[in-house]
Amino acid sequence: MAYVDVARLDEIPSDRGLRVQVNGIDLGLYRMGDRVYAMEDDCPHAGFPLSEGEFRDCVIVCKAHGWPFDVRTGFDPDNPDGFPIPCFAVRIVDGRIQVDPDDRINDPQRP
């Protein structure tokens, strides 16, 4: 698939994520300066929206369970050997955020 237009850069708050849906996948968008990261938005513990948690220093912390995830990698920063939450390719074009839902950047099968 190709990149899909999902939001404007100025819609993403600095202290939490923005939940969007692309092809049936709930994604959290996270802004760090001029960079944006896209990660599946469901906590693996009970499906709570991660984007509602506290976001600081590249880490989103689940509001319901306190589990942390690095939005750049999808991993728990204290356990990089675990299973990552899927993260997706993002680009910014004229202030618009675009995500490629078929390009999972932390997939071990990715070339």
Backbone as JSON, one array per atom type, in Angstrom:
{
  "sequence": "MAYVDVARLDEIPSDRGLRVQVNGIDLGLYRMGDRVYAMEDDCPHAGFPLSEGEFRDCVIVCKAHGWPFDVRTGFDPDNPDGFPIPCFAVRIVDGRIQVDPDDRINDPQRP",
  "N": [[0.85, -1.18, 0.0], [0.3, 2.36, -0.09], [1.43, 5.52, 1.28], [-0.79, 7.07, 3.62], [-2.78, 9.86, 4.23], [-3.16, 11.19, 7.43], [-3.34, 13.12, 9.53], [-2.85, 16.54, 10.66], [0.26, 18.09, 11.38], [0.19, 20.0, 13.46], [-1.91, 19.09, 15.0], [-1.11, 17.2, 16.81], [-0.6, 16.69, 20.17], [1.92, 17.78, 22.56], [2.38, 16.36, 24.91], [1.16, 13.89, 24.93], [-0.24, 11.28, 22.85], [-1.86, 11.23, 19.58], [-4.74, 9.7, 18.59], [-5.48, 7.87, 15.72], [-7.07, 6.28, 12.92], [-6.18, 3.86, 10.55], [-6.93, 2.02, 7.82], [-8.4, 0.21, 9.44], [-6.67, -0.13, 11.57], [-5.82, 0.99, 14.75], [-3.88, 3.7, 15.52], [-1.33, 5.4, 17.35], [-0.09, 8.64, 17.18], [2.92, 10.34, 17.67], [4.67, 13.19, 18.57], [7.89, 14.5, 18.29], [9.63, 17.18, 18.41], [10.45, 17.98, 15.2], [9.9, 15.5, 14.24], [7.77, 12.66, 13.75], [6.22, 9.82, 15.1], [4.67, 6.66, 14.57], [2.69, 4.25, 16.09], [1.08, 1.17, 16.9], [-1.9, 1.55, 18.76], [-2.8, 0.19, 21.0], [-2.55, -1.04, 24.25], [-0.73, -3.92, 25.1], [-1.52, -5.34, 27.31], [-4.28, -4.98, 28.08], [-5.54, -3.76, 25.96], [-5.95, -1.01, 26.25], [-6.04, 2.42, 25.14], [-2.96, 3.57, 24.26], [-2.21, 6.14, 23.53], [-3.48, 7.86, 25.25], [-1.97, 8.01, 27.46], [0.86, 9.28, 29.43], [3.33, 11.13, 27.78], [6.75, 11.32, 27.3], [10.1, 12.1, 26.59], [10.42, 10.28, 24.36], [8.97, 8.11, 25.26], [5.92, 6.51, 25.85], [3.61, 6.09, 28.41], [1.4, 3.74, 29.56], [-1.73, 4.73, 30.61], [-3.51, 3.23, 32.08], [-2.14, 0.99, 33.07], [0.53, 1.52, 33.53], [2.62, 0.61, 31.96], [5.55, 1.12, 30.04], [6.49, 2.28, 26.75], [8.73, 2.71, 24.09], [8.27, 4.92, 21.57], [9.68, 5.02, 19.23], [10.69, 2.52, 18.74], [8.9, 0.61, 19.66], [9.38, -1.07, 21.76], [9.49, -1.98, 25.28], [11.34, 0.19, 27.18], [12.9, -0.81, 29.25], [13.09, -3.45, 28.72], [14.31, -4.55, 26.17], [14.35, -6.96, 24.88], [11.91, -8.09, 24.64], [8.67, -8.43, 23.05], [7.93, -6.2, 20.46], [5.61, -3.45, 20.12], [3.89, -2.92, 17.12], [5.35, -0.57, 14.89], [5.16, 2.07, 12.49], [6.04, 3.3, 9.19], [6.5, 6.76, 8.7], [5.88, 9.92, 7.21], [6.23, 13.44, 6.59], [4.48, 15.78, 4.83], [4.18, 18.88, 3.59], [3.22, 19.8, 6.11], [1.4, 17.85, 6.74], [0.69, 14.7, 8.18], [1.64, 11.54, 7.13], [1.12, 8.07, 6.93], [2.35, 4.8, 6.31], [0.59, 2.03, 6.33], [1.34, -0.53, 5.66], [4.01, -0.76, 5.99], [5.74, -1.82, 8.33], [8.01, -0.76, 10.46], [9.52, -1.94, 12.5], [9.48, -4.63, 12.08], [10.84, -7.82, 12.16], [11.13, -9.19, 9.8], [11.42, -7.31, 7.87], [13.08, -6.03, 5.02]],
  "CA": [[0.0, 0.0, 0.0], [1.02, 3.62, -0.11], [1.2, 6.4, 2.43], [-2.16, 7.57, 3.8], [-2.85, 11.12, 4.96], [-3.9, 10.87, 8.66], [-3.53, 14.25, 10.44], [-1.94, 17.68, 10.51], [1.32, 18.12, 12.38], [-0.21, 20.82, 14.61], [-2.95, 18.42, 15.78], [-0.51, 16.26, 17.75], [-0.17, 17.37, 21.4], [3.31, 17.49, 22.92], [2.47, 15.55, 26.13], [0.49, 12.6, 24.73], [-0.38, 10.97, 21.44], [-3.11, 11.48, 18.87], [-5.24, 8.43, 18.07], [-6.06, 7.9, 14.38], [-7.31, 4.93, 12.4], [-5.78, 3.66, 9.16], [-7.27, 0.67, 7.35], [-8.84, -0.62, 10.57], [-5.63, -0.19, 12.61], [-5.74, 2.16, 15.61], [-2.49, 4.14, 15.66], [-1.0, 6.6, 18.11], [0.94, 9.48, 16.57], [3.68, 11.02, 18.71], [5.52, 14.23, 17.99], [9.12, 14.88, 18.99], [10.19, 18.23, 17.57], [10.01, 17.9, 13.8], [9.7, 14.09, 13.89], [6.53, 12.03, 14.2], [6.29, 8.36, 15.14], [3.36, 6.0, 14.56], [2.74, 2.95, 16.74], [-0.25, 0.67, 17.24], [-2.34, 2.32, 19.92], [-3.43, -0.66, 22.02], [-1.66, -1.66, 25.23], [-0.84, -5.38, 24.97], [-2.08, -5.92, 28.54], [-5.75, -5.05, 28.02], [-6.07, -3.01, 24.83], [-6.2, 0.4, 26.57], [-5.37, 3.31, 24.19], [-1.69, 4.11, 24.76], [-2.12, 7.57, 23.24], [-4.05, 8.62, 26.36], [-1.0, 8.02, 28.54], [1.81, 10.38, 29.51], [4.4, 11.01, 26.79], [7.93, 12.12, 27.63], [11.4, 11.54, 26.18], [10.2, 9.17, 23.43], [8.29, 6.99, 25.92], [4.52, 6.65, 26.24], [3.32, 5.22, 29.55], [-0.03, 3.4, 29.57], [-2.46, 5.38, 31.7], [-4.23, 2.22, 32.87], [-1.31, -0.07, 33.66], [1.87, 2.0, 33.82], [3.63, -0.02, 31.11], [6.19, 2.09, 29.15], [6.9, 1.84, 25.42], [9.46, 3.68, 23.3], [7.5, 5.06, 20.32], [10.58, 4.86, 18.08], [11.01, 1.11, 18.53], [7.8, -0.25, 20.09], [9.81, -1.9, 22.89], [9.6, -1.48, 26.64], [12.74, 0.62, 27.28], [13.6, -1.61, 30.25], [13.11, -4.85, 28.29], [14.41, -4.54, 24.71], [14.31, -8.32, 24.33], [10.52, -8.54, 24.57], [7.99, -8.28, 21.76], [7.58, -4.79, 20.27], [4.34, -3.02, 19.53], [4.2, -2.52, 15.74], [5.58, 0.83, 14.54], [4.97, 2.2, 11.05], [6.74, 4.37, 8.48], [5.82, 8.06, 8.73], [6.52, 11.05, 6.55], [5.5, 14.7, 6.72], [4.44, 16.48, 3.55], [3.45, 20.16, 3.71], [2.55, 19.88, 7.4], [0.46, 16.74, 6.89], [1.29, 13.43, 8.57], [1.25, 10.4, 6.31], [1.58, 6.79, 7.47], [2.21, 3.65, 5.43], [0.17, 0.94, 7.22], [1.94, -1.79, 5.24], [5.45, -0.7, 6.23], [6.02, -1.94, 9.76], [9.46, -0.52, 10.5], [10.2, -2.79, 13.48], [9.21, -6.02, 11.75], [12.1, -8.5, 11.92], [11.16, -9.68, 8.42], [11.57, -6.17, 6.96], [14.41, -6.03, 4.39]],
  "C": [[0.89, 1.24, 0.0], [0.74, 4.41, 1.17], [-0.22, 6.94, 2.41], [-2.08, 8.83, 4.65], [-3.71, 10.9, 6.21], [-4.16, 12.06, 9.57], [-2.62, 15.39, 10.02], [-0.92, 17.65, 11.64], [0.89, 18.88, 13.63], [-1.35, 20.21, 15.43], [-2.39, 17.5, 16.87], [-0.04, 17.02, 18.99], [1.25, 16.95, 21.78], [3.43, 16.5, 24.09], [1.75, 14.21, 26.05], [0.37, 12.38, 23.23], [-1.71, 11.42, 20.87], [-3.54, 10.16, 18.26], [-5.89, 8.66, 16.71], [-6.3, 6.45, 13.96], [-6.95, 4.89, 10.92], [-6.06, 2.22, 8.79], [-7.62, -0.28, 8.5], [-7.82, -0.78, 11.68], [-5.67, 1.1, 13.42], [-4.26, 2.47, 15.84], [-2.42, 5.32, 16.61], [0.1, 7.33, 17.38], [1.6, 10.29, 17.67], [4.67, 11.97, 18.08], [6.71, 14.52, 18.9], [9.83, 15.9, 18.12], [9.6, 18.16, 16.18], [9.77, 16.47, 13.34], [8.38, 13.6, 14.46], [6.71, 10.52, 14.1], [4.88, 7.81, 15.2], [3.52, 4.59, 15.11], [1.31, 2.48, 16.99], [-0.64, 1.23, 18.59], [-2.98, 1.48, 21.02], [-2.38, -1.26, 22.94], [-1.82, -3.18, 25.14], [-1.44, -6.05, 26.21], [-3.59, -6.07, 28.44], [-6.35, -4.18, 26.93], [-6.37, -1.55, 25.11], [-5.45, 1.28, 25.58], [-4.1, 3.93, 24.79], [-1.61, 5.62, 24.58], [-2.71, 8.44, 24.34], [-3.09, 8.71, 27.55], [-0.11, 9.25, 28.51], [2.98, 10.12, 28.58], [5.55, 11.93, 27.17], [9.18, 11.37, 27.19], [11.25, 10.26, 25.35], [9.43, 8.0, 24.03], [6.85, 7.37, 26.26], [4.26, 5.63, 27.35], [1.81, 5.0, 29.6], [-0.68, 3.98, 30.82], [-3.13, 4.36, 32.62], [-3.3, 1.29, 33.64], [0.11, 0.34, 34.0], [2.97, 1.36, 32.99], [4.21, 1.02, 30.16], [6.57, 1.46, 27.8], [7.59, 3.0, 24.71], [8.77, 3.76, 21.93], [8.37, 4.93, 19.08], [10.8, 3.4, 17.73], [9.86, 0.16, 18.83], [8.13, -1.11, 21.3], [9.63, -1.18, 24.23], [11.06, -1.06, 26.8], [13.56, -0.17, 28.3], [13.71, -3.08, 29.86], [13.18, -4.91, 26.76], [14.42, -5.93, 24.08], [12.89, -8.87, 24.21], [9.97, -8.4, 23.16], [7.58, -6.83, 21.58], [6.15, -4.6, 19.8], [4.67, -2.54, 18.12], [4.29, -1.0, 15.57], [5.59, 0.93, 13.01], [5.72, 3.4, 10.48], [5.86, 5.62, 8.44], [6.6, 9.04, 7.88], [5.62, 12.27, 6.73], [5.63, 15.43, 5.4], [3.57, 17.72, 3.72], [2.64, 20.23, 5.0], [1.53, 18.8, 7.66], [1.23, 15.48, 7.23], [0.74, 12.34, 7.67], [1.9, 9.15, 6.88], [1.38, 5.71, 6.41], [1.86, 2.44, 6.32], [0.74, -0.42, 6.84], [3.45, -1.84, 5.48], [5.71, -0.65, 7.74], [7.53, -1.87, 9.95], [10.21, -1.37, 11.53], [9.87, -4.27, 13.29], [10.53, -6.71, 11.46], [12.24, -9.04, 10.5], [11.38, -8.56, 7.4], [12.98, -6.2, 6.35], [15.23, -4.82, 4.8]]
}
